[in-house]
Amino acid sequence: AGLRRSLLQCQDFHQLSQDLLLWLASAENRRQKAQVTDPDADPRVLLECQEELMRLEKELGERQPQVNTLREISDSLLVKGHGEDYIEAEEKVHVIEKKLKQLLEQVSQDLMSLQGCQNPDPSLPSLDEVDGGDQPPAASTPAP
């Protein structure tokens, strides 16, 4: 019964880790598509990007319990054995945990810079206020 349980855990581990890796790759893709390259883009485009990033941030948070489950399965399997398979399993969990955390941080950063695009610093003159003199337009000043 113990061997059968271990085998089922191994199958669960491989299925869950594969699913998470595929989902993370798709999440990375979605993040790249939602990144704003032009801060002067149409406000509707900016809003769509913001909404997609917020959905992605929420989904990333919702994946954390799956990563925790993967860690638990891995820990339980690692207690029972050793060797290359177990080292590989440990590395896989580490990669997934790190990628999830990194993506969550990147999406949060993207959202903050997007909000900066939508709510520019009121202390900077708007393009309308800048006269035709030698002053650079406010849009070209780098964000702090």
MDAnalysis code that builds the backbone (N, CA, C; Angstrom):
import MDAnalysis as mda
import numpy as np

u = mda.Universe.empty(432, n_residues=144, atom_resindex=np.repeat(np.arange(144), 3), trajectory=True)
u.add_TopologyAttr("name", ["N", "CA", "C"] * 144)
u.add_TopologyAttr("resid", np.arange(1, 145))
u.add_TopologyAttr("resname", ["ALA", "GLY", "LEU", "ARG", "ARG", "SER", "LEU", "LEU", "GLN", "CYS", "GLN", "ASP", "PHE", "HIS", "GLN", "LEU", "SER", "GLN", "ASP", "LEU", "LEU", "LEU", "TRP", "LEU", "ALA", "SER", "ALA", "GLU", "ASN", "ARG", "ARG", "GLN", "LYS", "ALA", "GLN", "VAL", "THR", "ASP", "PRO", "ASP", "ALA", "ASP", "PRO", "ARG", "VAL", "LEU", "LEU", "GLU", "CYS", "GLN", "GLU", "GLU", "LEU", "MET", "ARG", "LEU", "GLU", "LYS", "GLU", "LEU", "GLY", "GLU", "ARG", "GLN", "PRO", "GLN", "VAL", "ASN", "THR", "LEU", "ARG", "GLU", "ILE", "SER", "ASP", "SER", "LEU", "LEU", "VAL", "LYS", "GLY", "HIS", "GLY", "GLU", "ASP", "TYR", "ILE", "GLU", "ALA", "GLU", "GLU", "LYS", "VAL", "HIS", "VAL", "ILE", "GLU", "LYS", "LYS", "LEU", "LYS", "GLN", "LEU", "LEU", "GLU", "GLN", "VAL", "SER", "GLN", "ASP", "LEU", "MET", "SER", "LEU", "GLN", "GLY", "CYS", "GLN", "ASN", "PRO", "ASP", "PRO", "SER", "LEU", "PRO", "SER", "LEU", "ASP", "GLU", "VAL", "ASP", "GLY", "GLY", "ASP", "GLN", "PRO", "PRO", "ALA", "ALA", "SER", "THR", "PRO", "ALA", "PRO"])
u.atoms.positions = np.array([
    [0.839, -1.201, 0.000],
    [0.000, 0.000, 0.000],
    [0.878, 1.256, 0.000],
    [2.012, 1.204, 0.721],
    [2.916, 2.352, 0.783],
    [3.524, 2.656, -0.573],
    [3.877, 1.592, -1.309],
    [4.480, 1.764, -2.630],
    [3.459, 2.377, -3.603],
    [2.236, 1.854, -3.531],
    [1.162, 2.364, -4.399],
    [0.912, 3.849, -4.111],
    [0.906, 4.201, -2.826],
    [0.695, 5.597, -2.433],
    [1.828, 6.469, -2.975],
    [3.048, 5.985, -2.865],
    [4.199, 6.737, -3.384],
    [4.097, 6.919, -4.895],
    [3.663, 5.852, -5.569],
    [3.528, 5.917, -7.019],
    [2.470, 6.956, -7.416],
    [1.343, 6.941, -6.709],
    [0.287, 7.922, -6.982],
    [0.787, 9.342, -6.701],
    [1.562, 9.494, -5.635],
    [2.126, 10.816, -5.318],
    [3.075, 11.264, -6.423],
    [3.860, 10.316, -6.942],
    [4.784, 10.645, -8.038],
    [4.001, 11.120, -9.263],
    [2.926, 10.397, -9.573],
    [2.097, 10.787, -10.717],
    [1.482, 12.166, -10.480],
    [0.965, 12.381, -9.276],
    [0.392, 13.688, -8.928],
    [1.439, 14.785, -9.074],
    [2.631, 14.490, -8.575],
    [3.719, 15.463, -8.618],
    [4.031, 15.847, -10.064],
    [4.203, 14.824, -10.909],
    [4.572, 15.109, -12.303],
    [3.456, 15.843, -13.038],
    [2.211, 15.434, -12.793],
    [1.072, 16.087, -13.446],
    [0.956, 17.548, -13.001],
    [1.008, 17.760, -11.694],
    [0.865, 19.109, -11.151],
    [2.030, 20.001, -11.571],
    [3.244, 19.468, -11.521],
    [4.399, 20.293, -11.895],
    [4.339, 20.643, -13.379],
    [3.920, 19.688, -14.209],
    [3.798, 19.942, -15.642],
    [2.727, 21.007, -15.899],
    [1.575, 20.854, -15.238],
    [0.488, 21.828, -15.395],
    [0.943, 23.227, -14.981],
    [1.643, 23.308, -13.853],
    [2.102, 24.612, -13.362],
    [3.129, 25.236, -14.303],
    [4.042, 24.427, -14.813],
    [5.052, 24.956, -15.735],
    [4.396, 25.498, -17.006],
    [3.426, 24.754, -17.535],
    [2.717, 25.210, -18.737],
    [1.934, 26.490, -18.442],
    [1.265, 26.517, -17.287],
    [0.486, 27.699, -16.936],
    [1.399, 28.913, -16.746],
    [2.540, 28.719, -16.107],
    [3.476, 29.828, -15.887],
    [3.989, 30.380, -17.217],
    [4.246, 29.484, -18.178],
    [4.700, 29.932, -19.499],
    [3.607, 30.769, -20.169],
    [2.366, 30.326, -20.044],
    [1.253, 31.077, -20.630],
    [1.065, 32.412, -19.897],
    [1.252, 32.416, -18.587],
    [1.130, 33.651, -17.804],
    [2.214, 34.649, -18.215],
    [3.403, 34.141, -18.451],
    [4.520, 34.990, -18.899],
    [4.162, 35.643, -20.240],
    [3.586, 34.857, -21.126],
    [3.132, 35.344, -22.428],
    [2.089, 36.440, -22.279],
    [1.112, 36.193, -21.432],
    [0.051, 37.174, -21.194],
    [0.633, 38.462, -20.632],
    [1.596, 38.336, -19.737],
    [2.217, 39.522, -19.148],
    [2.908, 40.342, -20.242],
    [3.637, 39.657, -21.116],
    [4.354, 40.376, -22.170],
    [3.386, 41.100, -23.102],
    [2.258, 40.461, -23.414],
    [1.270, 41.099, -24.291],
    [0.619, 42.300, -23.618],
    [0.513, 42.261, -22.297],
    [-0.170, 43.340, -21.567],
    [0.778, 44.465, -21.168],
    [2.066, 44.301, -21.462],
    [3.002, 45.365, -21.106],
    [2.795, 46.560, -22.030],
    [2.853, 47.732, -21.451],
    [2.641, 48.956, -22.223],
    [3.989, 49.459, -22.710],
    [4.122, 49.539, -24.036],
    [5.381, 50.034, -24.595],
    [5.289, 51.525, -24.885],
    [4.060, 51.995, -25.092],
    [3.862, 53.412, -25.386],
    [3.023, 54.059, -24.286],
    [3.662, 54.836, -23.407],
    [2.920, 55.461, -22.307],
    [1.851, 56.440, -22.807],
    [1.960, 56.881, -24.053],
    [0.969, 57.807, -24.607],
    [-0.126, 57.072, -25.380],
    [-0.213, 55.764, -25.173],
    [-1.227, 54.967, -25.875],
    [-2.626, 55.429, -25.487],
    [-3.575, 55.017, -26.290],
    [-4.990, 55.308, -26.044],
    [-5.356, 54.875, -24.625],
    [-6.057, 55.716, -23.869],
    [-6.431, 55.361, -22.487],
    [-7.185, 54.032, -22.384],
    [-7.976, 53.707, -23.424],
    [-8.691, 52.416, -23.403],
    [-7.706, 51.257, -23.458],
    [-6.654, 51.411, -24.260],
    [-5.626, 50.367, -24.364],
    [-4.931, 50.212, -23.013],
    [-4.600, 51.348, -22.402],
    [-3.949, 51.313, -21.086],
    [-4.846, 50.619, -20.066],
    [-6.142, 50.914, -20.117],
    [-7.086, 50.312, -19.181],
    [-7.190, 48.803, -19.411],
    [-7.235, 48.379, -20.679],
    [-7.292, 46.943, -20.991],
    [-6.050, 46.236, -20.462],
    [-4.898, 46.851, -20.666],
    [-3.646, 46.266, -20.171],
    [-3.683, 46.159, -18.652],
    [-4.160, 47.215, -18.020],
    [-4.229, 47.216, -16.559],
    [-5.159, 46.108, -16.071],
    [-6.313, 45.962, -16.715],
    [-7.266, 44.922, -16.308],
    [-6.670, 43.530, -16.485],
    [-5.969, 43.312, -17.598],
    [-5.347, 42.003, -17.841],
    [-4.269, 41.727, -16.793],
    [-3.469, 42.731, -16.483],
    [-2.424, 42.556, -15.469],
    [-3.029, 42.288, -14.092],
    [-4.142, 42.944, -13.793],
    [-4.798, 42.708, -12.498],
    [-5.367, 41.287, -12.427],
    [-5.945, 40.822, -13.548],
    [-6.435, 39.430, -13.599],
    [-5.273, 38.464, -13.392],
    [-4.179, 38.753, -14.073],
    [-3.006, 37.887, -13.990],
    [-2.453, 37.863, -12.566],
    [-2.400, 39.024, -11.934],
    [-1.906, 39.110, -10.556],
    [-2.775, 38.251, -9.629],
    [-4.088, 38.328, -9.823],
    [-5.033, 37.549, -9.016],
    [-4.812, 36.048, -9.255],
    [-4.695, 35.655, -10.528],
    [-4.499, 34.242, -10.862],
    [-3.174, 33.718, -10.307],
    [-2.144, 34.551, -10.363],
    [-0.850, 34.135, -9.809],
    [-0.990, 33.852, -8.320],
    [-1.698, 34.720, -7.627],
    [-1.944, 34.508, -6.201],
    [-2.728, 33.233, -5.953],
    [-3.680, 32.946, -6.843],
    [-4.508, 31.745, -6.692],
    [-3.724, 30.459, -6.966],
    [-2.603, 30.557, -7.650],
    [-1.782, 29.367, -7.943],
    [-0.887, 28.983, -6.767],
    [-0.715, 29.899, -5.824],
    [0.186, 29.632, -4.693],
    [-0.168, 28.342, -3.947],
    [-1.461, 28.074, -3.641],
    [-1.783, 26.816, -2.951],
    [-1.351, 25.574, -3.742],
    [-1.429, 25.637, -5.080],
    [-0.985, 24.497, -5.891],
    [0.520, 24.297, -5.741],
    [1.248, 25.405, -5.699],
    [2.698, 25.310, -5.523],
    [3.004, 24.748, -4.133],
    [2.223, 25.159, -3.136],
    [2.407, 24.623, -1.779],
    [2.141, 23.123, -1.757],
    [1.095, 22.676, -2.466],
    [0.777, 21.250, -2.553],
    [1.927, 20.503, -3.215],
    [2.460, 21.083, -4.270],
    [3.591, 20.475, -4.972],
    [4.775, 20.323, -4.018],
    [5.025, 21.353, -3.223],
    [6.110, 21.323, -2.237],
    [5.856, 20.201, -1.228],
    [4.617, 20.063, -0.746],
    [4.287, 19.013, 0.232],
    [4.500, 17.625, -0.358],
    [4.021, 17.417, -1.591],
    [4.205, 16.113, -2.244],
    [5.695, 15.834, -2.391],
    [6.426, 16.832, -2.842],
    [7.866, 16.682, -3.043],
    [8.565, 16.343, -1.732],
    [8.222, 17.070, -0.664],
    [8.843, 16.811, 0.640],
    [8.539, 15.398, 1.112],
    [7.307, 14.958, 0.909],
    [6.919, 13.623, 1.351],
    [7.657, 12.563, 0.534],
    [7.848, 12.812, -0.758],
    [8.588, 11.861, -1.598],
    [10.073, 11.886, -1.263],
    [10.587, 13.080, -0.977],
    [12.018, 13.214, -0.699],
    [12.405, 12.523, 0.597],
    [11.460, 12.451, 1.538],
    [11.730, 11.772, 2.807],
    [11.941, 10.283, 2.543],
    [11.201, 9.777, 1.548],
    [11.199, 8.340, 1.292],
    [12.357, 7.879, 0.421],
    [13.050, 8.779, -0.203],
    [14.085, 8.314, -1.115],
    [15.194, 9.320, -1.296],
    [16.075, 8.975, -2.209],
    [17.179, 9.873, -2.529],
    [17.612, 9.568, -3.951],
    [18.617, 10.221, -4.426],
    [19.096, 9.977, -5.778],
    [18.679, 11.093, -6.713],
    [19.004, 10.875, -7.986],
    [18.810, 11.921, -8.994],
    [17.358, 12.340, -9.164],
    [16.432, 11.370, -9.129],
    [15.015, 11.702, -9.315],
    [14.543, 12.682, -8.257],
    [14.995, 12.471, -7.040],
    [14.540, 13.324, -5.944],
    [15.175, 14.700, -6.028],
    [16.434, 14.732, -6.441],
    [17.111, 16.023, -6.618],
    [16.413, 16.796, -7.735],
    [16.067, 16.083, -8.809],
    [15.372, 16.705, -9.936],
    [14.008, 17.251, -9.500],
    [13.299, 16.476, -8.686],
    [11.987, 16.914, -8.188],
    [12.142, 18.174, -7.346],
    [13.130, 18.184, -6.489],
    [13.385, 19.341, -5.626],
    [13.697, 20.578, -6.470],
    [14.520, 20.393, -7.508],
    [14.876, 21.514, -8.382],
    [13.649, 22.033, -9.133],
    [12.798, 21.106, -9.572],
    [11.591, 21.493, -10.309],
    [10.691, 22.366, -9.427],
    [10.509, 21.950, -8.179],
    [9.675, 22.724, -7.249],
    [10.297, 24.102, -7.037],
    [11.605, 24.130, -6.863],
    [12.305, 25.398, -6.636],
    [12.105, 26.344, -7.828],
    [12.244, 25.810, -9.038],
    [12.079, 26.618, -10.251],
    [10.658, 27.176, -10.330],
    [9.670, 26.329, -10.040],
    [8.269, 26.757, -10.104],
    [7.983, 27.826, -9.052],
    [8.463, 27.600, -7.824],
    [8.251, 28.599, -6.757],
    [8.880, 29.933, -7.133],
    [10.111, 29.866, -7.637],
    [10.845, 31.079, -7.980],
    [10.162, 31.823, -9.135],
    [9.724, 31.063, -10.144],
    [9.083, 31.670, -11.315],
    [7.764, 32.344, -10.925],
    [6.984, 31.678, -10.078],
    [5.711, 32.251, -9.629],
    [5.958, 33.558, -8.884],
    [6.919, 33.535, -7.978],
    [7.240, 34.724, -7.182],
    [7.740, 35.856, -8.096],
    [8.619, 35.507, -9.026],
    [9.191, 36.493, -9.940],
    [8.094, 37.119, -10.819],
    [7.218, 36.287, -11.356],
    [6.135, 36.795, -12.202],
    [5.210, 37.716, -11.422],
    [4.912, 37.323, -10.191],
    [4.041, 38.140, -9.347],
    [4.673, 39.513, -9.110],
    [5.978, 39.524, -8.836],
    [6.685, 40.794, -8.629],
    [6.683, 41.632, -9.907],
    [6.931, 40.981, -11.057],
    [6.976, 41.709, -12.325],
    [5.616, 42.305, -12.676],
    [4.558, 41.521, -12.462],
    [3.208, 42.011, -12.757],
    [2.873, 43.194, -11.847],
    [3.268, 43.105, -10.576],
    [3.034, 44.223, -9.648],
    [3.770, 45.472, -10.126],
    [5.013, 45.292, -10.578],
    [5.797, 46.416, -11.117],
    [5.112, 47.007, -12.343],
    [4.673, 46.116, -13.249],
    [3.991, 46.572, -14.467],
    [2.769, 47.409, -14.110],
    [2.010, 46.933, -13.123],
    [0.803, 47.655, -12.707],
    [1.157, 49.021, -12.135],
    [2.225, 49.071, -11.335],
    [2.625, 50.361, -10.753],
    [3.057, 51.330, -11.846],
    [3.837, 50.864, -12.827],
    [4.263, 51.794, -13.871],
    [3.099, 52.184, -14.767],
    [2.156, 51.274, -14.953],
    [0.967, 51.592, -15.744],
    [0.131, 52.652, -15.040],
    [-0.005, 52.536, -13.736],
    [-0.749, 53.545, -12.984],
    [-0.022, 54.883, -13.051],
    [1.301, 54.838, -13.115],
    [2.082, 56.063, -13.286],
    [1.797, 56.720, -14.624],
    [1.578, 55.892, -15.668],
    [1.238, 56.427, -17.003],
    [-0.131, 57.082, -16.979],
    [-1.053, 56.467, -16.257],
    [-2.419, 56.977, -16.240],
    [-2.560, 58.189, -15.326],
    [-1.761, 58.241, -14.273],
    [-1.813, 59.365, -13.340],
    [-0.451, 60.033, -13.313],
    [-0.119, 60.775, -14.354],
    [1.211, 61.391, -14.373],
    [1.385, 62.349, -13.203],
    [2.611, 62.590, -12.859],
    [2.947, 63.474, -11.751],
    [2.364, 64.864, -12.020],
    [1.454, 65.324, -11.164],
    [0.815, 66.628, -11.409],
    [1.798, 67.793, -11.335],
    [2.973, 67.584, -10.759],
    [3.938, 68.680, -10.667],
    [4.619, 68.934, -12.018],
    [4.533, 67.947, -12.943],
    [5.115, 68.156, -14.266],
    [4.096, 68.892, -15.133],
    [4.563, 69.810, -15.968],
    [3.606, 70.500, -16.836],
    [3.044, 69.521, -17.865],
    [1.789, 69.672, -18.211],
    [1.221, 68.799, -19.237],
    [1.695, 69.305, -20.593],
    [1.491, 68.505, -21.620],
    [1.913, 68.907, -22.964],
    [1.231, 70.206, -23.392],
    [-0.012, 70.399, -22.957],
    [-0.752, 71.606, -23.323],
    [-0.118, 72.858, -22.718],
    [0.480, 72.689, -21.525],
    [1.029, 73.850, -20.824],
    [2.417, 74.232, -21.315],
    [3.094, 73.288, -21.970],
    [4.452, 73.572, -22.430],
    [4.358, 74.412, -23.697],
    [5.022, 75.575, -23.661],
    [4.953, 76.401, -24.861],
    [5.961, 75.889, -25.885],
    [5.991, 76.469, -27.030],
    [6.849, 75.991, -28.107],
    [8.320, 76.316, -27.902],
    [8.727, 76.694, -26.693],
    [10.117, 77.070, -26.423],
    [11.062, 75.881, -26.434],
    [12.177, 76.033, -25.743],
    [13.204, 74.997, -25.735],
    [12.947, 73.901, -24.713],
    [11.854, 73.982, -23.977],
    [11.592, 72.968, -22.954],
    [11.202, 71.648, -23.620],
    [11.736, 70.548, -23.093],
    [11.304, 69.252, -23.648],
    [9.876, 68.972, -23.192],
    [9.102, 68.244, -23.981],
    [7.742, 67.920, -23.533],
    [7.785, 67.058, -22.275],
    [6.795, 67.187, -21.432],
    [6.752, 66.463, -20.157],
    [6.815, 64.955, -20.364],
    [6.274, 64.461, -21.479],
    [6.215, 63.015, -21.723],
    [7.605, 62.405, -21.867],
    [8.608, 63.230, -22.235],
    [9.931, 62.647, -22.443],
    [10.782, 62.650, -21.178],
    [10.283, 63.236, -20.106],
    [11.062, 63.216, -18.867],
    [10.944, 61.835, -18.250],
    [12.069, 61.245, -17.867],
    [12.009, 59.886, -17.311],
    [11.277, 59.869, -15.974],
    [10.579, 58.778, -15.741],
    [9.872, 58.634, -14.461],
    [10.890, 58.480, -13.348],
    [10.617, 59.019, -12.166],
    [11.590, 58.910, -11.059],
    [11.730, 57.480, -10.590],
])
